[in-house]
Amino acid sequence: MKSDDKEFLAGLFRAAIEAADPENALRAHLPSQPRGRTVVIGAGKGAAQLAAAFERLWRGPLEGVVVTRYGYAVPCRRIRVLEASHPVPDAAGLQATDALFEAVRDLTEDDLVVALICGGGSALLPSPPGQLTLEEEVLFNQTLLASGAPISVMNAIRKQVSGIKGGRLAAACHPAKVVTLVVSDVPGDDPAQVASGPTIPDMTDRALARNLVKTWGIALPARVAAWLDGNEGLAPLPGDPVFTRNEVRVIASANLSLEAAAARAASLGVPAVILSDSIEGEARDVARVHAAIAREVAGRGRPFSRPVVILSGGETTVTIKGGGKGGRNTEFLLSLAVAADGIGFSAIAADTDGIDGSEDNAGAFADGQSMARLRNLGCDPSALLADNDAWTAFHHLGDLFVPGPTGTNVNDFRAILIR
C-alpha cells in the first residue's frame, strides 16, 4: 500500500479515537456533587483511562475501584485499578467483581455512585450464580464467543447466568443514586448492552435467553443450561424501585467517532460517506458486501463518486472453524481483500480499543494488490481465510496495525479509500 494512503487511513482512525477521548467525553456529563460520599466503580477495556480522567475533572472527594484488561491499567491517585483477563474470564476478574460489590456496601441515600462502563466488562466481571463455578463460567463464555452469535444475543444470555450483570450491581448500590456513564461499543448504542449492563437493567428474561440459545444452536455446558432452565436469581427489571433515582448517559459512541473521521477526511479533500455505525453479522460476509460496494464505486462511479472514503462501524462476529490467529477486524479485511482483489482501493479495519482478538494488533491495512503480494510469498489467501488465520496473512505482508491500547472503545472502525 502507498505510504500516503496508509497514513491517511491511520489519521482517520486517530480522529475517531480523539472523538472518544475519555476526558473530552466525561467533561460534559459530570453529575452534581452529593451531600455524602462519591464512589466510582467501573469495568471495561477503557475503564482505567476513564477513572484517571474522572479524577482530573472531579473537584470533590472520591473513592472507588475499576477493573480493566491486563496491560491496560494507568495510574490513579484515589481510585484503585484492578486488572483481569479478557476475552476469557479468570480468577482475578472474580476478585474484581467482589471488590466492586465491597466498594458499594453500606451506602446511604446521600451518597453517589458513578459507574464508568465500557466494552469488555462482560468478561472482566465474572460472577457465577448459584452453585456454578468460575471454570463453568469460563467454558460458558468460550462457548458464546465461538458461536458466531451477535453481541446482543451473547449479552442477553450472559445476563441470565450472572450475579452482577443485568443491573444487579446497581441494585446492590441502593439507596445511593447511581449515575452510569457509558462509552458504547455496541450496535445501536443501547447502554444496557455495554458490558452486559452491570448497572443497567433491561427487559431480557430467562425465556428469551433460552429461545436465543435454541435459535443459535449454542451447546451450553450442562449445569449452565440447567441454571438457565430454572428461575433462581432472576435479574431485576427496569421498573424495580431500587432504580428510581438512577441516571444513564452515553458519553461516547461509534456514531460520534465516525462523524469525526468523516470530518477529518473532508478536511484533507476526500469526501466521506458513512454506511452505518451499527453493522453486525459474520465478518467475512459483511466484508463481501463492502467489497461489492467498493467494486461498484471503482468501476462505475456509483453509488458514490470517486474519490471517496467509505466508513462503517458496528461489531461483527467470527464463527471459529479453523485453528489460525486473528480477530474480527483482520478477518473482515482478509475477506474484503480476497473479494476485491485487483480493485483500486486501500482499507483499514481496526478495533478502537487497540486490540483485535488475542494478539497485539488493532487490525490491519489492505489494498487491491495485497492478495497478489500474499500469493507471491507462497501463501494461499483463501486457505488462510478458511482457517481463521487472518493475523498470519497480514503479518507476512507487514501490514498489521499496532497502535497500542487507546484508552477507549467504541467498537470496530472500517475505512475503504477509493482514489
C-alpha positions in Angstrom: 0.0 0.0 0.0 1.2 3.5 -0.7 2.5 5.2 2.4 0.4 8.3 1.9 -2.8 6.1 1.7 -1.7 4.2 4.9 -1.1 7.5 6.7 -4.4 8.9 5.5 -6.3 5.9 6.9 -4.4 5.8 10.1 -5.2 9.5 10.5 -8.9 8.8 10.2 -8.6 6.1 12.9 -6.8 8.6 15.2 -9.6 11.2 14.6 -12.2 8.5 15.6 -10.2 7.8 18.8 -9.8 11.5 19.7 -13.6 11.9 19.4 -14.0 9.3 22.1 -11.2 10.6 24.4 -12.2 9.9 28.0 -11.6 13.4 29.4 -13.4 15.1 26.5 -16.3 12.6 26.7 -16.7 13.0 30.5 -16.4 16.7 30.8 -20.0 17.5 29.7 -21.5 14.7 31.7 -20.3 15.1 35.3 -23.0 14.7 37.9 -23.7 17.1 40.7 -21.8 16.8 43.9 -23.6 14.7 46.5 -24.1 15.5 50.2 -22.4 12.2 51.1 -19.7 10.1 49.6 -18.7 9.8 45.9 -17.8 6.2 45.0 -16.5 5.4 41.5 -16.9 1.9 40.1 -16.2 0.7 36.6 -15.3 -2.0 34.2 -14.1 -2.3 30.6 -11.0 -2.1 28.5 -11.0 1.7 28.8 -12.1 1.8 32.5 -8.7 2.9 33.9 -8.4 5.8 31.5 -12.0 6.9 32.3 -11.2 6.7 36.0 -8.0 8.8 35.6 -9.9 11.4 33.6 -12.7 11.5 36.2 -10.1 12.1 38.9 -8.7 15.1 37.0 -12.2 16.6 36.5 -13.9 15.9 39.8 -13.5 18.7 42.4 -14.7 16.9 45.5 -13.5 13.8 47.5 -14.0 10.4 45.9 -13.0 6.8 46.2 -13.6 3.6 44.3 -12.4 0.7 42.2 -12.4 -0.2 38.5 -11.3 -3.2 36.6 -9.6 -3.3 33.2 -7.8 -5.8 30.9 -4.3 -6.9 31.7 -1.9 -4.3 30.4 -4.5 -1.5 30.2 -4.0 0.0 33.7 -3.0 3.6 34.1 -2.1 5.3 37.4 -4.9 6.7 39.5 -4.4 8.5 42.9 -7.7 7.8 44.6 -9.4 5.1 42.5 -8.0 1.5 42.8 -7.3 0.0 39.4 -7.5 -3.8 39.1 -6.6 -6.0 36.1 -8.2 -9.2 34.8 -8.4 -11.4 31.8 -10.2 -10.6 28.5 -11.9 -12.1 26.5 -11.9 -15.2 28.7 -12.6 -14.6 32.5 -10.1 -15.6 35.2 -9.8 -15.7 39.0 -8.6 -12.0 39.0 -11.9 -11.0 37.4 -13.8 -12.8 40.1 -11.8 -11.0 42.8 -12.5 -7.7 41.0 -16.2 -8.4 41.0 -16.0 -9.0 44.8 -14.1 -5.7 45.1 -16.8 -3.7 43.2 -19.6 -5.1 45.5 -17.5 -4.3 48.5 -17.0 -0.7 47.3 -20.8 -0.1 47.3 -21.6 -1.7 50.6 -23.4 0.3 53.3 -24.2 3.3 51.2 -26.9 5.9 52.1 -29.3 7.9 50.0 -26.9 10.9 50.4 -24.2 9.0 48.5 -23.4 9.0 44.8 -22.1 6.1 42.8 -20.6 6.9 39.4 -20.3 3.8 37.2 -17.8 4.1 34.3 -18.8 1.4 31.9 -17.3 0.5 28.5 -16.7 -2.5 26.3 -15.0 -5.6 27.6 -16.7 -5.5 31.0 -18.7 -8.7 30.4 -15.5 -10.9 30.5 -13.8 -8.7 33.2 -16.7 -9.2 35.7 -17.3 -13.0 36.1 -19.8 -13.8 38.8 -21.1 -17.4 38.5 -24.5 -17.6 40.2 -25.8 -20.3 42.5 -23.5 -23.3 42.7 -21.9 -22.7 39.3 -18.1 -22.4 39.4 -15.7 -19.9 37.7 -14.5 -22.8 35.5 -18.1 -23.3 34.3 -18.4 -19.6 33.6 -15.2 -19.6 31.6 -16.4 -22.5 29.5 -19.8 -20.8 29.1 -18.0 -17.6 27.9 -15.8 -19.5 25.4 -18.9 -21.3 24.0 -20.6 -18.0 23.4 -17.5 -16.4 21.7 -17.2 -19.4 19.4 -20.9 -19.5 18.5 -20.9 -16.7 15.9 -23.9 -15.1 17.7 -24.0 -11.2 17.6 -23.1 -9.4 20.7 -26.7 -8.5 21.6 -27.5 -12.2 21.7 -24.5 -13.1 23.8 -25.2 -10.4 26.3 -28.9 -11.3 26.6 -27.8 -14.9 27.6 -25.0 -13.7 29.8 -27.3 -11.5 31.9 -29.3 -14.6 32.9 -26.2 -16.5 34.1 -24.6 -13.9 36.3 -24.6 -12.4 39.8 -23.6 -8.9 38.6 -24.8 -8.3 35.1 -28.3 -7.1 34.1 -28.5 -4.3 36.7 -27.5 -6.4 39.7 -24.6 -4.2 40.6 -26.7 -1.1 40.6 -29.3 -2.9 42.8 -26.5 -3.5 45.4 -25.8 0.3 45.5 -29.3 1.1 46.7 -30.3 3.5 48.3 -27.5 5.6 46.8 -28.0 7.3 43.5 -26.2 5.6 40.6 -25.1 7.7 37.5 -23.8 5.4 34.8 -21.6 7.0 32.2 -21.2 4.7 29.2 -18.8 4.5 26.3 -20.8 2.5 23.8 -19.2 -0.3 21.8 -22.5 -2.0 20.8 -24.5 -1.5 17.6 -27.4 0.9 18.2 -25.8 2.3 21.4 -28.2 0.6 23.8 -26.4 1.3 27.1 -27.9 -1.8 28.7 -25.9 -4.0 26.3 -22.5 -2.5 27.0 -20.5 -4.9 29.3 -23.9 -6.7 29.7 -25.2 -3.8 31.8 -24.0 -4.4 35.3 -25.7 -1.1 36.5 -28.5 -1.0 33.9 -31.5 -3.4 33.9 -33.4 -4.3 30.8 -36.4 -6.5 29.9 -34.4 -9.6 29.0 -35.8 -12.6 30.7 -35.0 -16.3 31.0 -37.5 -17.4 28.4 -35.9 -15.1 25.8 -32.4 -16.3 26.7 -33.5 -19.9 26.3 -35.0 -19.1 22.9 -31.8 -17.4 21.8 -29.7 -20.4 22.8 -32.0 -22.6 20.8 -32.1 -20.3 17.8 -28.4 -20.0 17.5 -27.7 -23.7 18.3 -25.5 -22.9 21.2 -24.4 -26.0 23.1 -24.2 -24.7 26.7 -22.4 -26.6 29.5 -24.9 -28.9 31.2 -25.0 -27.1 34.6 -25.3 -23.7 32.9 -28.2 -25.0 30.8 -29.8 -26.3 33.9 -29.5 -22.9 35.6 -31.0 -21.2 32.6 -33.9 -23.6 32.8 -34.7 -22.5 36.4 -36.0 -19.3 38.0 -33.4 -18.8 40.7 -31.5 -15.5 40.9 -33.6 -13.6 38.3 -32.3 -10.2 37.1 -34.2 -7.1 38.4 -36.5 -5.4 35.9 -36.3 -1.7 35.0 -39.4 -0.9 37.0 -37.9 -2.0 40.3 -38.0 0.9 42.8 -34.2 0.5 43.5 -33.5 2.1 40.2 -35.9 5.1 40.6 -33.2 7.8 41.1 -30.6 6.4 38.8 -29.4 8.0 35.5 -27.7 6.7 32.4 -25.8 8.7 29.9 -24.0 7.6 26.7 -20.9 9.8 26.6 -19.1 8.4 23.5 -20.1 6.1 20.7 -19.2 4.8 17.2 -21.5 7.3 15.6 -19.6 10.3 17.0 -16.3 8.7 16.1 -17.3 8.0 12.5 -18.5 11.6 12.1 -15.2 12.8 13.4 -13.3 10.6 10.9 -15.6 11.9 8.1 -14.8 15.4 9.0 -11.1 14.7 9.1 -11.3 13.1 5.6 -13.2 16.1 4.2 -10.6 18.5 5.7 -8.0 16.6 3.6 -10.0 16.9 0.4 -11.6 13.5 0.3 -15.4 13.2 0.6 -16.6 10.6 3.1 -19.8 8.5 3.4 -20.9 6.6 6.5 -22.7 3.4 5.7 -23.7 2.7 9.2 -22.4 2.7 12.8 -24.2 -0.5 13.8 -23.3 -3.2 11.3 -23.5 -6.7 12.6 -23.0 -10.1 11.0 -20.3 -12.6 10.2 -17.1 -10.6 9.5 -16.3 -12.3 6.2 -19.9 -11.9 4.9 -20.0 -8.2 5.9 -16.7 -7.8 4.1 -18.1 -9.2 0.9 -20.9 -6.6 0.9 -18.3 -3.9 1.4 -16.2 -5.3 -1.4 -19.2 -5.2 -3.8 -19.8 -1.6 -2.9 -16.1 -0.8 -3.5 -16.1 -2.6 -6.8 -19.2 -0.6 -8.0 -17.6 2.7 -7.0 -14.2 1.9 -8.5 -15.7 0.5 -11.8 -18.9 2.5 -12.3 -18.7 5.5 -10.0 -21.9 4.6 -8.2 -23.5 4.8 -5.7 -20.6 7.2 -4.8 -18.3 9.3 -7.0 -14.6 9.0 -6.7 -12.6 10.0 -4.7 -14.4 8.8 -1.6 -13.7 7.1 1.6 -16.4 4.7 2.8 -16.7 4.4 6.6 -18.6 1.9 8.7 -18.7 0.7 12.3 -20.5 -1.9 14.5 -19.4 -5.2 15.8 -19.1 -8.2 13.5 -18.6 -11.8 14.7 -16.5 -14.7 13.7 -17.7 -18.3 13.8 -14.4 -20.1 14.6 -13.9 -23.2 12.5 -10.2 -23.2 11.9 -7.1 -23.1 14.1 -5.5 -19.8 13.0 -5.0 -16.5 14.8 -6.7 -13.2 14.3 -9.8 -11.2 15.2 -13.0 -10.0 13.6 -11.3 -6.9 12.0 -8.4 -8.8 10.4 -10.9 -11.5 9.3 -13.1 -8.7 7.7 -10.1 -7.2 6.0 -8.8 -10.5 4.6 -12.2 -11.4 3.2 -12.5 -7.9 1.8 -9.1 -8.2 0.1 -10.0 -11.6 -1.4 -13.3 -10.3 -2.7 -11.9 -7.0 -4.0 -8.7 -8.5 -5.4 -7.2 -6.2 -8.1 -9.5 -3.3 -7.5 -8.0 0.2 -6.8 -8.7 0.6 -3.1 -6.9 0.9 0.2 -8.5 0.0 3.5 -8.1 -0.2 7.2 -10.2 -2.3 9.7 -9.4 -2.0 13.4 -10.8 -2.3 16.9 -11.0 1.1 18.5 -9.7 -0.3 21.8 -6.4 -1.1 20.1 -6.6 -4.9 20.3 -8.3 -7.2 17.7 -8.6 -10.7 19.0 -5.8 -12.2 21.1 -2.7 -10.6 19.6 -1.3 -7.1 20.0 -2.7 -5.5 16.8 -5.8 -3.4 16.5 -6.4 -4.6 12.9 -4.6 -4.2 9.6 -4.3 -2.5 6.2 -5.0 -3.9 2.8 -5.3 -2.8 -0.8 -6.1 -4.2 -4.2 -2.6 -5.7 -4.5 -2.4 -7.4 -1.1 -3.6 -10.8 -2.3 -1.1 -10.8 -5.2 1.7 -10.0 -2.8 0.5 -12.7 -0.5 0.5 -15.3 -3.3 4.0 -14.2 -4.3 5.0 -15.1 -0.7 3.8 -18.6 -1.3 0.6 -18.2 0.8 -3.0 -19.1 -0.2 -5.3 -16.3 0.8 -8.5 -18.4 0.7 -6.9 -21.2 2.7 -5.8 -18.7 5.4 -9.3 -17.3 5.5 -10.8 -20.7 5.8 -8.5 -21.4 8.8 -9.5 -18.1 10.5 -5.8 -17.2 10.2 -6.0 -13.5 9.0 -3.4 -12.4 11.5 -0.8 -14.6 9.8 -1.7 -13.2 6.4 -1.2 -9.6 7.4 1.9 -10.5 9.5 3.5 -11.9 6.3 2.6 -8.7 4.4 3.9 -6.5 7.2 0.5 -4.7 7.2 -0.6 -5.3 10.8 -1.8 -2.1 12.5 -0.5 -1.8 16.1 -1.4 1.5 17.8 -1.4 0.0 21.3 -4.2 0.4 23.8 -6.2 3.5 23.0 -7.9 4.1 26.3 -11.4 4.0 24.8 -13.6 1.5 23.0 -16.4 2.5 20.5 -16.4 -0.7 18.5 -15.0 -1.6 15.1 -13.7 1.1 12.7 -13.5 0.5 9.0 -12.5 2.8 6.2 -12.2 2.0 2.4 -10.5 4.7 0.3 -11.1 4.8 -3.4 -9.0 7.5 -5.1 
